[in-house]
Amino acid sequence: MNDSAPQQSVLITGANGFIGSRMCRLFLDRGFRVIAGVRQSANLNLLEGLDIELRYGDISYPDSLPAMVRGVDYVVHNAGVVKARTADTFFIVNEDGTKNLLKAIVAHNPTVRKVIYISSLAAAGPSLDGRPVTEKDKPHPITIYGRSKLAGERAALSFADRFNVVAIRPPGVYGPGDKEVFTFFQTVYRHIRPAIGDITRKLQLVHADDLCRGIYMAMIAETKTGSVYFICENHAYEFRELTEILQEACGRKAYPLPLPGFAFRGIAAVSELLFKVVGATPMLTREKAGELLSSWEVDTSKAKKEIGFESSIPFAEGARQTYEWYLQEGWL
């Protein structure tokens, strides 16, 4: 940014999470005034020591949003839920919460320069017919989560005639501090290389730092309102390749453990039932199993052409970095 220009501001909702906190750091590094939109009950450990402004609000409660959105130049709407006990919760937060936020912006900050909605590859659905998914393909989500993120995306883009709105669809995100992909590192660390379902199916991931850079580039680029972009590593890996790279990153001998798709679905069904009995939210559900058994290959050319984004961290490099972080922090 030009030092002589007024400092620009960005509001990041869900700023206290794994991705949100990294976005705060990146935008600070780029010279922005960063406003962290968080709930009163939020754990702020990942934001400690950052020169940011905290604004409290909850996208499920419209009355809490006007003060959060006022006077900011840009908004990155990152808040949402990835797991919930009921289907209704997904839509209350991911769809209705998005509507609440965008309505608050219309009413209290109508001159906002751009709003970026963080959607998900799950909203687009897996690759079909053995080819990569493109932004032009008709969305076909296969999970409640994916359907709720698509609903949120459509809610956000419905405001495209009011101000510039862009949707970003990341795939699985990993990196130092991530808790979701950690399970795979943990499994390989324990000398097991899972071979779940068809191990030749293809998957694309994105390192958290690449994702944040892609979001930043989408913000500062001259984008057409209503645009959608996949922000992913520009290479798809077979599941077999991913587990081999994980083994190399961990530097540990791991033995293949074949697990047919039907058996994995069965484990997921049992997990779902047991968690339901104790009133907890399972991470592995039958829908999640179906998602993990699908192929997720993405065409990244639109983001490269229109916003100049191309991934810079291949999985081999990112996996080593992430594994070393897990070791240093005592997670492994």
N, C-alpha and C positions, 0 to 999 in steps of 0.2 A: 504493500500500500504506500501511497505517496505521503511522506511525513508532513507535508504542508496542508494536506486535505484534512477535513474534520474526521475524527475517529469514527468508524462505522461500528454499529452494534448488531449483535446477533443473539436471539433468544433460542436456547436449545432446551426443548422439553425432554424429560427423562434423562437429565444431564448427569445424574448420580450413578448411572449404570456403567457397565463395561464399555459399551460403544460411546455413550453420551459423554463420559468423563474424558475419553480420548479425543472426542471432537472439541471439547472445551480447551484442551491443551493445544490442539492444532490451530484453532482460531486465535488463541492468545499469541501463539508464535507468529501468526500472520498479521498481528497488530490490531485485531478487533477488540472492542469492549464486549465481553462475554457475559450474558445474563443466563444463569442456570435456572430453568423452570423445574421446580421439584415440589413434591408433596410435603406437608408438615411432618409426616412420619418417616420420611426418606432417610436412609443410611447415607451419610455424607462423607464416609471415610475416603472414597476415591477422589474427592474434591479438595481434600485438605491441602493447604499451602498454596492454592491457586488464587490468583488475583481476579476474582470474579464477583459478580453481584448475584445474590440469591433472591429469587422471587418465588413465593410459595403459592401454589394453586394445584387444583386437581381437575383434569379434563372431564371427569364424570360429574363435576359440580360447576355449572356455567357461571354462577355468581362469583366464583373464585378466580375467574380468568381475566376480567378487564384490566386489573392492576398488573397482571403478568405481561400482557401483550402491548401495553401502551408505549409509544415512543421508540420502538426498536425498528431498525432498518431491515433486518432479515429474520426469518423464523425457520428453524429446522425442527420439524415435529417428529421426534424420535420416541416419545412415550408410547407404551402399548404393553400388551400381555402376550407371552408366548405359550403359557400353559395356564389352565384354569379348571376348576372343578365342574363347571357347567358351560354348555355352549352359549348360553345367554351372556355370560361374563365376557367372552371374546368379543361379541358384537357391541355390548354396552361400552366397552373401553375402546376397541379398535375402530368401530364405525361411529357410534354416537359421540364418543369423546372427540373424535376428529371433527365432526360437525360442530360440536360446541366450541372448539378452539377457533375454527375458521369463522364462525359467526361472530365470535368476540373480536377477531381481527377486523372484520367488516365494520363492526359498530364502533370500535375504539382505536383502530390504527389502519384506516382504509388506504393510506399512502405507503404501506409497507412495500419494499422493493421486490421481494420474492419470498415465497413460502416453499420449502422443500419437505415433502412427506416421505418418511422412510417406510417404504412398503416391504415387500419380500418376494423372493423368487417363488415362494409357496403360493403367492397370489396368481402367478402365471401358470403354475402347474408344471409337471415333469415334461421332458422332451418326448416327442412322439415320432413314430416312423423312422427312428434312427437318425434324426437330424437335430441340430441345435435349435432351441427355442429363440424366437426373435420377439422384439417389442410389438411387431405387427400381428403376431399370432393371437387368436382368440383365447383369453384366459380359461383355464380348466383346472382350478384348484382341486385337490383330492383330500383335503383335510378341513376341519372346521376352522382351524387357525388360518389356513390359506384363504378360505372364503371370507373370513372376517377382515383380513388384510386387504383383500380385493375390494370389499365393501368400503373400507376406510379410504383406500386409494380413489375409488370413484367419488366418494363424498368430498375428498380434497379437490379433485380435478373439476368437480361441479362448480367451483368458485373461480375457474380459470378466466371467466369474463370480468372478474372484479380486480384481479391482480395476477402477477406472474406466479403460476403454481407448477411445480415439477415433482414427479414421483421417482424415487430411486428404489430399485429392486435388488437388494443384495442376496446372495445365496447363503450357505452356512458360513458364519464368520468365526475366525479363530485368532489366537494371538495370546501373548502374556496376560494372564488374569482371567482368561475365559474359562467358564465352568461347564459349558455344554459339550465341547469337543474333548475336554479333559478326560472323559471316560475312556476314549480310544487310546490316549497316551498312557493312561493308567493300566489298561489291559495289556498293551505291548510291553510296558515296564515289568509286568508280571509274567513275561515270557510267553504270552499268548498272542498270536496274530489272527484275529477273527476273519473267517472267510464266510461272510453272511450272504446267502442267496447267490445270484449270478454275479460272480466277481469280475466279470468283464463289463458290467454296466458302468457308465461314465458319470463322473461327478465333478462339479466345479465349486471351488471355495473362494474365499477372499480373506486376506490378512486384514485385521482391524485397521492398521495404519493406511493400507491402500484404500479401504472403504472410506475412511475419513477424508483422505485426499481427494477421492472421487466426488464426495459430497461438496467439498470446498470448490472444486473445479466447476461443478454444476451450478453452484451459487454465483460465481463471478462471471460465468460465460453468458453470452447473449443467447439465451434459450427461448424457444417458442413456448408460450404458456400452454399448459396441458401436456407437455412432453413427458415421456417415461423412458428411463434408462436402466439397463442392467449394469451394475458395477461388480465385476468379478475378475478373478485371475483370468488371463487370456489363454488358458490351457485347461482342457478337460482331462481328468485322470480316470483310468479304470480303478475300480475299488481295490483290486489286487495291487495296483501300483501305489495307491495311497498307503496301504498297510505296510508295504515294503519300505517306503520312504520313512514312515514312522519308526520302523525297526532300525533303520540306518541312523535316524536322528537320535534315538535313544541309546544306540550303541550296545544293544543287548540282543542276545540270541532269543528269537521268539519262534514258537512252533505253530503251524497252521491249525486252526480249529474250525473245520467245516461245519456250517450250520445252515441247513436248507431253509429256504424261504418259509415253508409251511411251519417248520419248527420255531423259527423266530417269531412268526405271527402268534403261535401258541404261547410262547413265553410272554409276549406282550399282552395277550388276553388274560393270563394268570396275574400278571403285574397289575393290570387295570382293575381286576376283581379284588385283589388283596388291598390295594390302596383305597378302593371304594369302601371296603369293610371298615377300615380304620379312619375313614374320613379325611384322607390326605390326597394330594394331587400327584398322580403318577407322571413321570417324565416319559416312560415308555408305554404307549397305548397302541391299540390295534391300528389306529390311523397313523400314528408315528411310525409304526413298523412298515406300513404300506409306503410311506414317504421314503424311508431309508432304503427300501428295496427297489425303488424306482430309479430311473436314469435322469440325471439333471445336467444337461449339457446346454450351454448358452452361447449365443452369438454376441460378441462384445463390440462389434464394429461401429454401431451407432454412437456409443459413448466416445469412442476414439475420434470419429468424424466430427461430431457436433460439439463436444466439450473438451476434446483433447486429452481424454483420460486413457491411459494404458497401464495395466498393473506393473509393478516393479519388484514385487516380492514373490518368487516362485515358492511352491509349497515346501520343497526341500530346505530352502533357507529359513522360511518362516517356522517350519516344524522344529528345526534345531534351536532357533531362538526361543520358541515357546517352551520346549522341553527344558532348556537351561533355566528359564524363569521358574518353572514348576519345581525344579531341584533346589534352586536358591531359596525359594520361599517355603520349602518343606512340604510341598503338596505331594511329592513323591519320595 
